[in-house]
């Protein structure tokens, strides 16, 4: 009787520990999840230890075991059996046995670059990458005293198309446990939106505060909230997006394993959670609304692309002969085409030389992949070429953005200084990376690349608002880039730097500190203005 009572108490403790641990670990109850089996075996071993503990006798000289409980024996054997079966299924689910199925997780079609990727004007080129967006967002947050003491900006910065423009969005998050205690009833009041073209940062206020986020601590934590509503689903990344009305959502891919028990990860459904109201629904991929931009996370897409290139000729060919084996380059970027976001990456031979045999675009909402057979420079070669053009500056290139300029694939890059600030821009011919154009502004860079000279006053005025200023010169420097002379001017009472190409006026070489000048200019980017005309 005493032994039975002890077993009941042990079982209650065991169940309590299982429930508590599950509340924090949030593993999916799904046989295709390795995490589930790891959790399950851990709980069995925990139970075995709890049932064994009362039978352990400790005296001054040694530790002895009174007897081995049956429950301990059963639980230990069950966990060992599960570990063995999971190990066997892990091996069976590898490309060694299913190379062709891995190769067909994603299918590609051939495309025509000039027709599929539209040319865009220089004033529509996204120049703000994720690191720059994060820097701008943090700076904006620091300007708002009433918020910065309670909140910080989350690191999401998801790229989406919002009302026809490429932007990055990221919610606020509580700046610590006690800040969460003070503000949890009201929720998160805002999210950050960064325009990827002009770098403008806005603090957006949704109609209702964000109540479900990754910085919530308990029931409103977005992962915990969805886990207890979808206990059997394997979740992918949690992507923060907003619809065309600015309503915040969490977009979560529901994953499945298509090969064996644990191999061939793919997306089968999507969960959409309104971050303000908590309303949620699970829908098929074909039902996802067009404003949603990321269903297939980038890492999963790149993994499937590499499977497609590696196993077309079977597993052993990928190891020994490697005939026709292809791989994606070590990096990717995004293109906004129509109302979708596409992942771009180059495709090269498995030996990873410095050239690509082509590149792919993958729709991150539908996973449609198009291959463009255009021999081109490998992206890092283009980056080195751009950096080499201004090597005395020590600028670092961002990963290239692929553009269509005059029907030809062209790499566009921003060049940053050690502080991470964009100082210059580069265009590199993807088919001939020796052709490099460096410019102070985007329009100048485009104009020189297309052999049209610098942008004229009339051309710029059609695209941007012009301003006038009259002030005394406090500093003036010049720099020769690709045979073109540029002047950097600081004016009294003005915080921004003013830049001018020598073609703007023959008076530029004769200007000196102390001279008063009147100029017409356009706002090019944060802290930099481009002089259109010297009056």
N, C-alpha and C positions, 0 to 999 in steps of 0.2 A: 504493500500500500504506500509506504514511504517512497519507494523507488518510482512508482507510477506518478505520484504527486510531483516528484522532482522532475520527471520527464515533461509533465504538463507545463511547469514553470519555465523550463528550458525552451520548450516549443514557443511559448508566448514571447519570451525574450527574442528568440530567433525571428519570429514573424515581425516583431516591432522593429528590429534592426533592418530587415528587408524593406519595410515600408519607408523608414526614414532615409535609408540610402537611395532608394528609388526616387524619392522626392527631389534629391539633389543631383543624381546622376542622369536621370531622364532618358534611359536607354529605350529604344523601340522594342516592343514585344513582337519580334519578327525573326523567323528562323533564318532569313537571309542576312541578318546583321551579325557580324563577328562580335561586335560589342555586346549584343544580347547574350551570346553564348559565354563570353568572358564573365559577364555579370552573373549569369545563371550558375556557372561553375564556382565562382567566388562565394556565392551564397550557400551552395552545397557544402563547400569546404568550411565555411563559417559555422554552419549547422553541425557538421561533424565535430568541429573543435568544441562547440558549446556542449554537445552531448558527452564528449570525452572528459571535459574538465572536472565534473564531480567525481570521476573515478580515479583522479590523480591524488595520490597520498604523498605528502611531503614530511619527512622527518629530518633529524639533524644530520644524518649521514647520506641519504639518497632520496631520489624521487621514484616512487613505485606506482604501478598501475593495478588497481584492484581487479578490474575485469574490463574487457572490451565490450561496450554497449552495442547491441545489434544496429541501432540507428546510425551510430558512427561508422560501422562497417558498410552498411548499405549506401550511405551518402558518399563515402570515400570512393567506393567502387563505381557508383553512378557518375561522379565527376571525372574519374579517370577514363571511363568509357566515352563520355562526351568529348573530352579533350582529344582522344584518339580519332573519333569519327570526324570532328571538325578539322583536324589536321589533314586527314585523308581527303575530305571534300575541298579543302583549300588547294591542295595540290591538283586535284581533278579539275578544278575550275580555272586553271591557268591556261595561257596560250599554247602550252606544250600539247594539250589535247584538243584545243578548239581554235586553232590559229585562224581558220577561215571565218568563223563567227565573230572573232574579235575584229577582223579586217572589215567586216560589213556592218559594224555598229553605226558607222556614218558613211553615207554614200555621196560621191561627188559627181558634179556635172561640169562640162566645159563651158566657158563663158568668153565673151568678147569685152575686154576691159573698156575700150573707148565707148561702147554702147551701154554697158551696164553701170559704169561709174560716171556720173555727170560731172562736167567741169563746174567749179564754183568760183565766184569772184573772190579777190584777195581779202575783201572785208567780211567774208563769211568763213574764213579758215579758223578752226579751233586752235588756239595757241596755249590754252591753259591745261596742263596735265594734272594728274591727281596730286602730286606733291605741291605744286603751285596753288591748286585749289585749297588744299589743307592749310597752307600758309596764309592765304587770303582770308579764309574762313576764321582762323584763329585771331587774325588781326581785327576783323570786323567784330568778333565777339568781345575782344578786349576794349573796344570803344564804348560798349554798352554797360555802364556801371551797375545798373540795377539787376543785370542778368549774370555778369561775369563772376560775381561773388557766390552764385548758387549753382550755375550750370557751366558746362564746357561743351565743345562740339565733338560729337562722336566721329570716329575715324572712317565711317562708311564711304562718303563721297561717291555714291553710285552715279555712273554716267547714264543719262536718259535723254530722250527727245521730249522737250516740253514746249508745246505750242509752236512747233516747227523749228526750235532752236536746240542745239546741244548744250546741256547744262549738267552740273554735278550737284547732287542733293545729299544732305546729311542731317540727321536729327540732332537736337541737343541731348545731353545726358546729364544726370545728376553728378555734381562734383564731390562725391563722397557719400558715406552712409548717413551722416547727420544732415546733410543737405537734402538727401532723399526723404528723411523723416519730416523735415520742415515743409517739403513741397509735394509729397506724394498725393495728397488729396486733390491738388489742382492740376497735377500732371506737368508735362513738358509743354511750354507755351509756344515754341517756335521750332522751325527747322531752317537750315542755311541752304541757299541756292546760289551757285556760282555760274555765271555765264562763261562758257568756254571760249567764246570768241573775243569779247572785250574785257574779261576779267571782272566785270561788275558783280559785287556781292550784295545780296539782299537777305534780310532776316524776315522770312515769311511767317505769317501768323495764320494757321489754319482756322477754319470755322469753329472747330472744337479742339481742345488741347490734346496732345498725344498722351494717351493713358497706358498704352502697351508698347514697351520698348525693351531693348536688351539691358538697359541700366536699371530696370525695375528689379526689386529684390525677391518678391514672393509670387503671389498668384497672378500678378499682372506682368511678370517677366514673360516676354513674348515666346520664348522657347517652352517654358513650363506651361503657359496657358494653352499653347497648341498641342503639346505632348499629351495633356490630360483630355484633350478633345479628339486626338488622333493617336491613340496609344500604339497602334500596330504599324504606323507609317515610318519609313526611314527618311529623315529630313536632309535636304541639301543645305546650301547657304541661305541665310536670311537676307534678302535684298530689299533695301528701303527705296521706295519709289513714290511718286505722286501722280495722280491722274491729271487730266487737262484742266480740272477746276481747282487743282492745288490740294486735293484731299490726300493725306498721307496713308500709305499702305505698306504692309510687309508682304513680299512675294516669296513663297517658299516652294521649292521644287520637291516633289515626292519621288524618291528614288526606288528603283528595282534592280535586281541582279538578273540579267538575261542569260548568263552562261553558267552552267553548273549550279552550285548553291551560292557562291560568293563572287563570281566573276561577271564582267561585262556590265558595269554600272551605267545606268541610263535613267532618264526622267520619264515617268509614266503619267503623272498628274501634277497639278499645281494647286497650292492653297493660297488664297488671297485673304488677308486679314486687314480690316480697317483699323488703323493704329489708334484712332480716336474712340470709336464706339465698341470695338471688340467683335463686331460682326465678322463672320468668316464663312468661307465656302471652299469646297474642293471640286475642281473642274478638270476636264480633259484638256490636253494641250491645244487641240483644235478649237476649244471654246475660249481660250485666253483672249481678252480684249486687246486691241491693237496698241493702246497706250502703254501696256506692259512691255518693257524692253528687254528684261533679262529673265529668261526661264532656265536656260542652260548656262551654268556658270563657266567662266573662261577656262579654268583648270580642267574641267571635265571634257570640254570641247577639244582642247589641245591634246589631252590624253587619247581621245578617240581618233583624232587626226593622225597621231603617231602610230596607233594600232593599224590604221588603214594603210599607211605607207610602209610599215614594217612587215606585215604578215600577208601581203598579197600573194607572195610566192611560197607561203607555208612557214612553219616554225623553223625548221632546220635551215632553210635558205636564209633566214634572218640571222642565223648564228654563223654559218659556214660560208656559203657562197656570196650572200648578200647581193644577189643580182636583182637590180631594180628596186632595192630597198631605199625608201625615202624617209625624211624626218622634217619636222618643223624647225625653224630657227629658234634660237634661245631668246625669245621675246615676242610680244604681240602688242597691238594697239587696236583702237576702235575707229570705225567710220560711221557717220550718221548718213544713211541713205533712205530717202523718202521718210517714213515714220518709224524706221527700225534702226537698231544699233547692230552693227556687224563687227565681228572680230576679224582682224587682219593678221596674217603671219606669213612669212616666206616659207617655201618648200625647197629643201636642198638635198643633195645626196647624203647617204649615211656617213660618208667620210668627212662631212662637214668642212668642205673647202669654203673659199670666200665668195662663192657665187650661188645664186638661187636658180633653179630650173623654172621657177614660176612662183606664184603665191595664191593664197585662198582667201575668200571672204565667207564667213559663216554667220548666218542670221541667228542671233542669240535668243530669239523668241521661238523660231520654228526649227532650228538646226539645219536648215537648207545650206549646203556647202557648194560653192562654185570655185573651180580651179581655173587659173589663167596661166597658160603656158607662155610665159615671157621671161627669157633668160635675163637675169638682172644681178646687180651687186647685192651681196648679203648685207643685211641692215647694219651690222656693227662695222662693216667696212665703210659704209656711207657715213656713219657717225664719226669714225676716225678721220675720214676725209674732210668733213665739216670742221672738226676740231683742229685739224692740221692747218686749215686756212687762217686760223687766228691763234696759232699755238702760243704766241707771245703773251696772249691774254690769259691762258690757262682755263678757258671756258669749257664746260662739260655739256655734251649734247643730250637732249632727251631722246627717247626711242622714236624712230621716224613715224610720221603719219603719211600714209600713201594717198597721193592726190592725182587727179587727172588734169594735166596741163597740156593743152593742144593735142589731146588724144594720146598722150604718152604717160606712163606711170612715173611719178616723180616723188622723191622723198622730201618731206618738209620737217624741219627740226627747229626747236628753240635752243639757244645757247645760253647757259646759265653761268653765273660766277660762283665763287665759293660759298656765298651766302644764300644760294638758291634763287637769286633774282634773275629774270630774263633780261639779257643785255642785247642780244642780236638774234637774227633768224638766218636759216640756211635752206637752200633748195639744192638737191642733188639729183641729177639724172639717174634713174634707177638702172638704166641699161648701160650707162657710162659714168661711173662714179667719179671720174676725173673732172667732170663738168660740175663745178661747185660755185654757187653764188651766195655771197654773204651780204646781208644788209642790216641797217639799223632798224628799219621799219618793215612791216609785211609788204606794203605796196611797193616800196623801193626794191625789195628782194624779188618780187614777182616781175616788176618792170624790167629789171636787169636780166632775169632769167629768160624772159621772152624776147630779149634784144630790142626792147622798146624804149630804153633809156629810163630816166626817172619819171615818176608820175607828174603830169602837168597840173597846173592850178585848176584848170577847168575839170579835169578828170576827178581830182580829189573832191572838189566842191559838190560834185553830183552825189557823192557818197557820204560825206561827213559834214557836220556843221563846223563853220569856220569862226574863229575868234580873233580879236585885235588886242594888242598890248603894246604899250610904249613904256620903256624902262631903261635904266642904265646897266651896262654890262659890268658884272662883278668878276666874271672869269670866262675865258674862251680858250678852247683847245681844238686841234684838228687831228684827224686820223685818216690814213690812206688805206682803203680796203678794195681789193680787186681793181686797183687802178683808179678808183673814185675817191675824191677827198670829201670827208664829212667834218662838219664843225659842230662842236658841243658848246652850248652857251648857257651861262647862268645869268639871270636877270635880277636886279634889285627888287625885293618884295615878292618874288616868285619862288616857290619851293621846287617846281618841276624843272627838269632839264629840257632845253630846246635844241633840236637837231636840225641841220640844214645841209643839203648836198651843194657842192660847189656850183652846180648848174642853176641854182636858184638865183644867184646874183654874183656879178663880178666884183662887188664891193666886199664880199665876205673876207678875202685874204687881208684886207686893210683895216678891218675892225680891231679895236683894242680895248682893254679894260678901261672903263670910265666913259666910253662913248655911249650916247643915248640913241637907241634905235626903236623903230616902230615895225612890227611884223604882223603878218596874218598867219595863223597857225590852226592845226587841227589836233584834237586829243588823240594820240596814237595808242598809248597804254598807260598804266598807272605810273606816275612820276615822269613820264616822257611825253613831250609835245613835238610834233613835226612842223617845221616852218614851211609854209606854202609860198610865201612871198615876202620879200624885204621891201617895206614901203619907203 
